[in-house]
Every structure is written in structure tokens, then in C-alpha cells.
Amino acid sequence: MVVLLLITTFVIAFVVAAMVAWIFDKPIQSILSRVVPLDLSPAWAKYLKFAIYVVGIGGGVRVWDLEKYMTAVEPYRQIVEVTPERWVLEIYQTLIGTLQSTAMVLLVFFVFALVAVVMVRIIETRPAKTEFPRGSDAQPIR
């Protein structure tokens, strides 16, 4: 029964992480295409999707929490029974854990992306430097 619960929580966490990656696919690609060179942008987007999956599944499937269904735990010194109510609770915790983990990954990404976009805009709005070659009656080099 515990193995089935583990597989179920893994599948649910995978599906939720896939949905989050799909929902944020276009915003991630548009931000990365603005900040990162176009030839590197797809690779960074793939890496971020991978991070969403890994962190989402890791946050949703809490293997150390499933231990209570296999060994006697404090304070009652007995194995907790897997009931339908426990299934609902575990599924809910899987959903929330996956969403929290993926939200943190995306928050960190969007904070760094915001800083990068601001820096790009500052650099783009700066007037171009005009350099004069050494000599008295030379024209500016652009």
C-alpha cells in the first residue's frame, strides 16, 4: 500500500510540475530571449524546465514523510494506517508541496530576470560613446 502511495504521489507531483512548466513556458522563453543571447535562450529554457520538474517532484513527494506508514513513530509507537482520509491528506500535501516548490523556483528566476531586464534597458538607453582619434582635426569614430 505504501508503494502505491509513493507511486501515486510521484505521478501527481510530475503532472503538477508539467502543468506549471507548460503554463510558464512562453513567459520564460520571452524573458530569456530578451536577456540571454538568442542561441543560448533555448538551452536556458530547457534547464529551467528541468529545474521546475526536479524541484517540484522533490517538494511534492516527501519520502521521509511516508516512513510513518512503514515504521512505528512517536508518540504512539505504532505504524500509522493508510486510510482513505490519509490518502486525501497525502494527495493534498503533494499538490501543495509541488506548487510551493515550483513557485519558489519561478520566483527566484523572475527576480533575477527582472534585474537583468533592468540592466539591459539601462545599457540600451545610454547614449553611444563618441571617441575621437588622437589628433586635432579628426572626425569622431562611432
C-alpha positions in Angstrom: 0.0 0.0 0.0 2.9 2.4 0.8 4.5 1.7 -2.6 1.2 2.5 -4.3 1.0 5.8 -2.3 4.6 6.6 -3.3 3.9 6.0 -7.0 0.6 8.0 -6.8 2.3 11.0 -5.2 5.1 10.8 -7.7 2.7 10.8 -10.6 0.7 13.7 -9.2 3.8 15.8 -8.5 5.0 15.1 -12.0 1.7 16.1 -13.6 1.5 19.3 -11.5 5.1 20.2 -12.3 4.4 19.6 -16.0 1.4 21.9 -15.9 3.4 24.6 -14.2 6.2 24.2 -16.8 3.6 24.4 -19.6 1.8 27.4 -18.2 5.1 29.4 -17.7 6.7 28.2 -21.0 6.0 31.4 -23.0 6.9 33.9 -20.3 10.1 32.1 -19.6 11.1 32.0 -23.3 10.3 35.6 -23.9 12.2 36.8 -20.9 15.2 34.6 -21.7 15.2 35.8 -25.3 15.4 39.3 -24.1 18.2 38.8 -21.5 20.3 35.9 -22.9 21.7 35.7 -26.5 19.2 34.0 -28.8 21.4 31.0 -29.4 21.6 30.3 -25.7 18.0 31.1 -24.8 16.5 27.6 -25.7 19.1 25.8 -23.6 18.4 28.1 -20.6 14.7 27.5 -21.0 15.2 23.7 -21.1 17.4 23.9 -18.0 14.7 26.0 -16.1 12.0 23.5 -17.1 14.2 20.7 -15.8 14.7 22.6 -12.5 10.9 23.0 -12.3 10.4 19.3 -12.7 13.1 18.3 -10.2 12.3 20.8 -7.5 8.5 20.3 -8.0 8.7 16.5 -7.7 11.2 16.7 -4.8 8.9 19.1 -2.9 5.7 17.1 -3.7 7.0 13.6 -3.0 8.1 13.6 0.6 9.6 10.2 1.0 10.7 10.8 4.6 7.0 11.5 5.5 6.0 8.1 4.0 8.2 6.5 6.6 5.4 6.8 9.2 3.5 4.2 7.2 6.3 1.6 7.5 7.8 2.0 11.0 6.4 2.8 14.4 6.5 6.5 15.1 6.4 8.7 18.2 4.4 9.3 20.4 2.2 6.3 19.9 4.8 3.8 18.9 2.7 2.2 16.3 2.6 2.2 12.5 0.1 4.7 11.1 -2.6 3.0 9.0 -3.2 4.1 5.4 -6.9 5.0 5.3 -8.9 6.9 2.7 -8.6 10.0 4.8 -4.8 9.7 4.8 -4.8 9.3 1.0 -6.7 12.5 0.7 -4.3 14.2 3.1 -1.2 12.9 1.3 -2.6 13.9 -2.1 -3.3 17.4 -0.8 0.1 17.7 0.7 1.7 16.5 -2.6 -0.2 19.2 -4.6 0.7 22.0 -2.2 4.3 20.8 -1.8 4.8 20.7 -5.6 3.2 24.1 -6.1 5.2 25.7 -3.3 8.5 24.3 -4.7 7.8 25.3 -8.3 6.7 28.8 -7.1 10.0 29.3 -5.3 12.0 28.3 -8.4 9.9 30.7 -10.6 10.2 33.5 -8.0 14.0 33.2 -8.0 14.1 33.1 -11.8 11.8 36.1 -12.2 13.6 38.2 -9.6 16.9 37.6 -11.4 15.3 38.1 -14.8 13.8 41.4 -13.6 17.2 42.6 -12.5 18.7 41.5 -15.8 16.0 43.2 -17.9 16.5 46.5 -16.0 20.3 46.3 -16.6 19.7 45.6 -20.3 17.4 48.6 -20.6 19.9 50.9 -18.8 22.6 49.8 -21.2 20.3 50.3 -24.2 19.2 53.8 -23.2 22.7 55.0 -22.6 23.9 57.3 -25.4 26.7 55.8 -27.5 30.2 57.0 -26.6 31.9 59.1 -29.2 35.6 58.5 -29.4 37.9 61.0 -31.1 41.1 59.6 -32.6 44.3 61.2 -31.5 45.0 64.2 -33.5 43.5 67.7 -33.7 41.1 67.9 -36.7 39.9 64.3 -36.8 36.2 63.3 -37.1 34.6 61.3 -34.3 34.6 57.4 -34.6 31.2 55.8 -34.0 
